[in-house]
Amino acid sequence: MAAGSEELQLIVQKFKETRKELGYSQKRVAQLAGVSRPHYQSIEAGNSAPRTETLISIGRVLGLSLVVVPQVWVPAVNALLRPDDIIDDAPGLIFRQLDEASD
């Protein structure tokens, strides 16, 4: 994904929101994810397009999971995660914290 892609921006925004909710510093997330603090800051600022492995590592630190599903499945997955929402057939990103998955 390019650094400015809409999808990456959504992922990074979710990382930033979750990091703040957890009270984690950028330094802490970077250390736990195994990346340098400047690299993490660059990712969060939208100036860097991280590798998929880096996104997965950061997500794990924040209790988030990145899941890849075929685009045709997105409406069905959305319906399972948010059954009361209106579902459309547009591809999208789905965020769900791991601790919610065990409820």
N, C-alpha and C positions, 0 to 999 in steps of 0.2 A: 504494500500500500504506500502511496506517496504521502509525504509528510502533511500535505494539505488536503488529503482526501476526506470527504465527509464521514465515511465510516470510521477512519482512524480518529478523527476529531471526536466522534461520539464515544468511542472506547476510552480515549484519554480523558475526556470530561467525566466519565463515570469513575475512572481511576481517581481523579482529583477529588471528586465529591466524596467518594468512599474513604479515601485517605483522611480527609478532614473530619468526617463523621467518626472515624476510629481514633482521631487525635494523634495520628502518626505524622512525623516530620518527613520531608522529602528524603532527608539523609537516612532515616530509619528504613523506609521502603526500599531505597536504593541498596542499602547494605543487605537486607533480608532477601532481596531479589537477585543479588549478585551482580549489580551494575554500579558504575561510578555515580556519585551524586551529580556531577555536571551532566552526565548523559541522561539521568532520570529527569533533571530539571529541563533539559532540552526537549525530552519527550513530552513532558507535561505542558511545556510552553508551545508545543506544536511545531517546533523547529527541527525535529528529527523523526525519521520514519524507522521505528525499531523493527528488528526481526521478530517473527512470530514467536520464537522461543522466549524472547524478552517479554513480549506481551503476556505470554502464559505465566512466566515467573512472577511478574508484577501482579497479575490477577490472583495468583495463589496467595501471595503475601496479604492481599486485601480481602481474601475470602471470596473471590469471584472466580468464575470459570468461563473460559471462552469455548464455545461449542460451535462447530461448523455443521450445518445441515443443508441439504439441497434447497434451493430457493422455493421449489414447489411445496416444500414441507413447512415453510415459515408460517403460513396461516394456521395450520394445524397445531404447531408448537405454540404459537401465540394464544390460541384458544385454550390449550391446556394450562398455560401459565397465567392467563388473564381471562377466565371464562366469561366475565361480565362486560368486557370491552367489546366494542364493535371491531370486527375482524375484516381486513381487506386483503387483497392478494398481492400487495406490494412487498418486495423483499425488505427485510428490516433486521435490526440488531436487537437481541434479547439479552437483558441483564438479570441475573438472579444470584443473590448471595448464597453461598454454599450452606450456611446455617439455616436458611429458609427451606432448602431442599429436603431437609430431614424432618420438617414439621409434618 
